[in-house]
Amino acid sequence: MVCVLVDCLTNSWIAYTSLPLLVMFLALISLERVYAVFRPLRHRVTSTGTYIFSIVIVWVAGLCIGGLAFSAVFHSKVDSVYALVTGDVLLFFCLFIICASYLLIRARLYAAKPKLQVCYCDVMRIHITLGPSACRVELNME
């Protein structure tokens, strides 16, 4: 009986902490991608300590939110509305960060379309066209 109760509590703890952790890590990844797109040179020299610090912050916040939701279910002294509102606000905030990040990336990539470069050589009739998605070389020896 004790083993079943411990197993039930462990499964509940994992269920209540995994969703906030997952969503917050997705938000962290989207912020890192925005940083890589908007500041590519600074992104390459960002220290490992910065990444470790952000990962630790996400773990601590996720475990706190998961612990709050877990305690609201299994302890009557914790207000379940408070836990529900806190978790939902966090999830919607993370969803907003994810959507805004990818919309910013999309806007940046569509705004920076490279111009076509055309080069002509009249001696051998070489026509080279370089574009954003293709490179075409035509050779006519007449």
C-alpha positions in Angstrom: 0.0 0.0 0.0 2.8 2.4 0.8 4.6 1.5 -2.4 1.4 2.4 -4.4 1.0 5.7 -2.6 4.7 6.6 -3.3 4.3 5.6 -6.9 1.1 7.7 -7.2 2.8 10.7 -5.6 5.9 10.4 -7.9 3.8 10.1 -11.0 1.7 13.1 -9.9 4.9 15.2 -9.2 6.3 14.4 -12.6 3.0 15.2 -14.3 2.6 18.6 -12.5 6.2 19.7 -13.1 6.8 18.5 -16.6 4.4 20.8 -18.4 5.7 24.1 -16.9 9.3 22.9 -17.5 8.6 21.9 -21.1 6.9 25.2 -22.0 9.5 27.3 -20.2 12.3 25.5 -22.0 10.6 26.0 -25.3 10.4 29.8 -24.5 14.0 29.8 -23.6 15.0 28.1 -26.9 12.9 30.6 -28.8 14.6 33.5 -27.0 18.0 32.0 -27.8 17.1 31.7 -31.5 16.0 35.3 -31.6 19.3 36.3 -30.0 21.1 34.2 -32.6 19.3 35.8 -35.5 19.4 39.4 -34.3 22.9 39.3 -32.8 24.8 36.6 -34.6 28.3 37.8 -33.6 27.5 38.2 -30.0 25.7 34.9 -29.9 28.9 33.1 -31.0 30.8 34.5 -28.1 28.2 34.1 -25.4 29.6 32.3 -22.4 28.5 28.9 -21.2 27.8 30.4 -17.8 25.0 32.5 -19.3 23.3 29.4 -20.7 23.8 27.5 -17.5 22.3 30.3 -15.5 19.2 30.5 -17.7 18.8 26.7 -17.5 19.0 26.8 -13.7 16.4 29.7 -13.6 14.0 27.7 -15.8 14.4 24.6 -13.6 13.9 26.5 -10.4 10.8 28.3 -11.7 9.4 25.1 -13.2 9.8 23.1 -10.0 8.3 26.0 -8.0 5.2 26.1 -10.3 5.0 22.3 -10.3 5.3 22.2 -6.6 2.6 24.8 -6.1 0.2 22.8 -8.4 1.2 19.6 -6.7 0.6 21.0 -3.2 -2.8 22.5 -4.3 -4.0 19.0 -5.3 -2.8 17.1 -2.3 -3.0 19.7 0.6 -6.3 21.4 1.5 -4.5 24.4 3.0 -3.2 25.6 -0.4 -5.7 27.6 -2.4 -6.2 25.7 -5.7 -7.4 28.9 -7.5 -4.1 30.6 -6.7 -2.1 27.7 -8.1 -4.2 27.4 -11.2 -4.0 31.1 -12.0 -0.3 31.2 -11.4 0.4 28.2 -13.6 -1.9 29.4 -16.4 -0.4 32.9 -16.4 3.0 31.4 -16.7 2.0 29.2 -19.5 0.3 32.0 -21.5 3.3 34.2 -20.8 5.6 31.6 -22.2 3.3 31.0 -25.2 3.4 34.8 -25.9 7.2 34.8 -25.7 7.4 31.8 -28.2 4.9 33.4 -30.7 6.5 36.8 -30.5 10.0 35.4 -30.9 9.2 33.4 -34.0 7.2 36.3 -35.5 10.2 38.6 -35.0 12.5 36.0 -36.6 10.1 35.7 -39.6 9.9 39.5 -40.0 13.7 39.8 -39.8 14.3 37.0 -42.4 11.7 38.4 -44.9 13.0 41.9 -44.5 16.6 40.9 -45.4 16.1 39.5 -48.9 19.4 39.7 -50.8 19.3 41.6 -54.2 20.0 39.7 -57.4 23.5 40.1 -58.8 23.9 39.8 -62.6 27.3 39.6 -64.3 27.7 39.6 -68.1 30.8 38.8 -70.1 30.6 39.5 -73.8 33.7 37.6 -74.9 32.2 34.1 -74.3 28.6 35.0 -73.6 28.6 34.0 -70.0 25.5 35.0 -68.0 25.6 34.4 -64.2 22.6 35.1 -62.0 22.9 34.9 -58.2 19.7 35.0 -56.2 18.4 34.2 -52.8 17.4 30.7 -53.8 19.3 29.8 -57.0 22.5 30.2 -58.9 22.3 29.9 -62.7 25.2 30.0 -65.1 24.6 30.0 -68.9 27.5 29.6 -71.3 27.0 30.3 -75.0 30.0 30.1 -77.3 28.9 31.6 -80.6 
